[in-house]
Amino acid sequence: MVSVAAQWSGMFAIHVNEDGAQSFSRLDPNGYLPPFTDNLANRAAMAAGIRASWRTGGGTLTIAGHGADDCAPYDVLINGERTHRLPAVGLHRHEVDLTRLAPDSLVQLWLPHYGDFTLKQATLDGASVTSAVEEGPRWITYGSSITHCQQADGPTQAWPALVAAANGWQLTSLGLAGECQLDPVVADTIAQTPADLISMCVGINSYNASVFSERSYGPALQGFINTIRRAHPDVPLVVISPVLSLPREHKINEVGWTLAHYRQATADVVAVFQARGDANLHLIDGATVLTEQEALDRLPDTLHPDTAGYAIMAERLAPQLAAALL
């Protein structure tokens, strides 16, 4: 019997606590600026997109950890199909019987994408178990709660996970609920991370928090893109402007801008880079990702898609993002 511990993908760093439990960071911990980035660090510690893969003909998957009351579940996939969704709230331990698998089956464990969470154990025991090496283009995607996908029923139903599965990509998800504010630590993390494709959906958090004005939003986005470009000068970079949020489209925030203003400013910044010769920088108009009727039907709080809404986003975005790699 062989016991193989999880080898994680989709994170920047792992911290082992005093009790041996693991916590994760999707951003470079050295880049934080306490106390200003404390909430950003909290969101980056949530395990969105973090997963492990094994090859096996059968065995027992053991998972143990602790999750907050709002913690999302685990997803277990066998050969790409979800077979188990397991709760991660409170202290927990799960043993998943996988004894009847076909030889060389691919087992994937996706950690809870939302909620404070630590992991005590993730091992697969069996007669012939090995860690599986992921293949395919490496994709980094950055964004707000709409990329973090708190409202998705499980981690593999977040739109970045769906796009990665559809296109055969290795995902690094930098969805940071409420914290997509063009922070230097995020740009620096992307700069340090190998990538074949980078995407970013920006503007909605800046609107909601009134963080950037007409004077400051464009230069902040410019600086963020410049940091990425110094490290990844030729990697396709796709900028997605804010998706529709009908009550916010023409409602002025505290700095005098509407969501439509942030969408137009995002497009204008991309146009400047393109005019200066960046042929690998692309724009997706976020207003086309969901129709107005879908925004009414699939955004229960007028801001965040539900699980079906995230599936629509994935269906629309998967081919557009794939086109940037051609």
N, C-alpha and C positions, 0 to 999 in steps of 0.2 A: 504493500500500500504506500503510495506516494502522496504527500501533502504539499501543495504548492500555494504559497501566499500570493495575493493579488499584486500585480505590477500595474501601476496606475497610469492612465493617459488623460490628458486634458487639464493638467494642473501645472503650476509653476514650482511650488514647493510643498513639502510635507513636513509637519512638525509632530514629533512624538512627545506626548505629555508625560508627566511624572508617573501616571498610572499605566503607561504603555499604550494609551489610546492615541490614534492618529487624528490630526486635524489638517486641513488643506488650505492652501492659498492659491488662487488663480492669478494673483498679481505678485510682483516682486516685493517681498516684505520690506526690503531695504529702502523702498521708494516712498513709504508712507511718511506723512508729516503730522504726527499727533499734536493736538487733539483734532485738528481740522479734518483729517481723513479717517477718523475713527469709524464713522458709519460706512464709508467706502470699504475699509478693511473688513468690517462685518459682512458686507455683501460678498466680497471676494472670497471669504472663508466658506461660503455656501458652495456646495459641490456640483453646481450646474455643469453638465457635460462630462463629468469625471467618471471613468469606467475602467474595468479590467476585463481581459479576455483570456480564456484557456482553450486548449484543444484536449479532448478526452473522449473515451468510449463509455464513460459512466463514472459515477462516484457520488459524493455528498458535498454539497456547497454549504459551508457554515458562515453565517453572517451574524455579528454581534456589535452593538453600539448603543448610542444614546442620542435621541433627537428631541428637539423642543416640541411643544404642543402643536405648532403649525407646520411641523416637518413633513415634507413630501415623502412618498414611499420609495422603496427600491424597485427597480425593474430587472428581471432576469430574462435573457433572450437565449434561445437555442437555435442556432443556424439562422439568425436574423428574425425569428418570430418570438414575440413576448409570450412566455409560458407562466410566469409568476409575477405578481405585484404584491410586495410585502411591506407591512407598516414599519415605520422607523421612529414612531413617537415613544418617548420615555426610554427606559432601559429595555432592551430587547435582544433576543437571540433566535435565529431561524436556522433550521437544518432542512435543506432542500434535497430530496431524493432524486438523483439523476442516474440511477443505475441502468436504465433501459435505453440509453442513447446509442445511436449508431456509431461505429468507429470513427474517430477523428472529427467528432462534432465540435462546433464552435459554441462555447458558453461565454456569455457576456453578462457582467453585473454592472448596472448603472446606479450610482449613488443618488440619494435624494437631491433634487436640483434646488430646493428651497428649504430654508429653516436652519437654525443653529444645530450643529451636528458633529459628533465625534464617532470614530470607528474603532472598535476594539479588535475585531477579527474579521477577515475575509479570506477563507482558504477553500480550496477544492481538493478533496481526498479521493483518490482512485488508483486503479492498477497502472494506468498509463496516462498521466496528466502532465501537460507542459504549458507554460505560458505561451500565448499566441501573440505574434508580432503583427500589429496593424499595418495595412498597406493602403495605398491611394494618396492623392494629393492632400497636403496639410493645409487646413482651412482655419483661420482665426476670424471670429466674428465678435464685434463689440457693439454694445447698445445698452438700452435702459431696461426697465421691467418688461417691456414688450419683447425683448430678446432673452431676458432672464426667464420669463414665462411662468411666473408663480402660479397662475391660474390653470396651467395644464394639469391634467389628472395625474400624470406621472412623468418621469424624466425623459422617456423616449417619445413623448408626445409634445415636447417643446419644439417650436418650428426649426431651430438650428439642428436638433437631433434628427428630425424628419428629413431635412435637406441633406445632411451628411449621409444618412442611410440611402436616400434615393440616388445620390451622385457617387457613392463609394468613396467618401472623403473622411479623413481623420480630423475630428472636430476639436478645436479649442474654443470654448464658449466664454466670452467675457461680457455676458449679460449681467448688469449690475443695477438691481432695482432701485430707482430713485437717485442713482449716483453716476449717471452718464453725463459728466460735466467736463469732458476733455482734460482730465487730470494728467499731469506729466507722468505719474507712475504708470498709467495705462499705456501711454505712448511708448515709454521706456520698456515696459514688459513686452509689448508687441515687437519692438526693435530687437529684443534679445531672443525672440522665439522664432525658430525656423518656420517658414511659411511658403506655400505655393500660391495661396490666394488669401487676401485679407478683405473683410467687409466691415462696415461700420454704419449703424443706424443712429443718427444724432439729431438733436433739436428739441425733442419733447420734454426731457427733464429740464433743459435750459428755459423753456417756456414756463413750465409749471412752477419752477423755483425763482423765476425772474433773475437768473444768474447773469446772463449776458444781455447787453443792450445792442442797439444799432451800431454803436461805436466798437464794441468789444467782441461780439460773436464771431465775425469774420476773421479777425486776426487770431483769435483763440483756435479756431478750426484750422487756419493756415499753419500755425505753429505745431499743432498736433500732427497734421499730415507731413510737415517737414521732418519731424523727428522720425516718423516711420520711413519716409523716403531715404533718409541718410543711411538707414540700415538695410532697407529693401528697395533699392532704386528701380528695379525692373519687375517686381512682383505685381501682378494685377491687383489693384485696390478699387473696391466698389463702395461708393458712398450712397447710402439710402437716406433720403430726406424723410421727415416725420410722416408716419402713416396717418390716415384720417382720424380725427377726433372732432366730431361735428360741433359740439358746444364751444370748442376752443379755436376753431378756424378763424373767427373774426372777433373774438373777445380779447380785449387789450389787457395785458398783464401789468405788473407794477413798473416795468421799464418801458411801457408804451408800445409793446409789440404783440402781434397776434401769432398764432401757430403758423398761419400762412406766411407771415414775414420770415420766420425761422426757416421754413421750407424754401422760400425764394432765395434767402441769403446762402443757404447750403448749396443750392444750385449755382449761385453766382461765384462762390469760392471755387467749386469744381471747375467752372468754365475758365477761371483765371489760370489755374494749373494747366488745363488742357491747351489754352492759347499759348502758354509758355513752352509747350512741347511734351507734356506728360501724356503720352499715347496710351499708357496702361492705367490711367485713372478714369473711372466710369461712374456715371450717375444713374440711380434708379429713383424715379419720382415716387415718393412714398404715398402720394395721393392715388396712385394706380394699383397699389398692393391690395387694397380692399375697396369695393364699391361703396357708394353712400348707403345703399340698402344693407349691404353686409356690415357696415359700421353700425347701423341701427340694430341689426339682428344679432350680431356676434360680439358686441362690446357691451356686456351687461351694465358696466359702470361708466360707459361712454369713453373709456380710455383703454382698458385691457381686454384683449380677445379672450374668449373662452376656448376650451379645447378644440372645438370645431373651427373656431376662427383661426387658431394657430395652424391647423391643417390646411386651411385655405391659403394662408400666408406661405406655407412651405411649398404648396403646389405652384403658386405664382412665382416665388423667388428662386426655386431650384433651377429652372432652365435659364433664367436671367443671370444668375451667378455663374452657372456653368459656361455660359457664353463668354465670360471674361477670360476663361482659360484657353479658349480656342486660338 
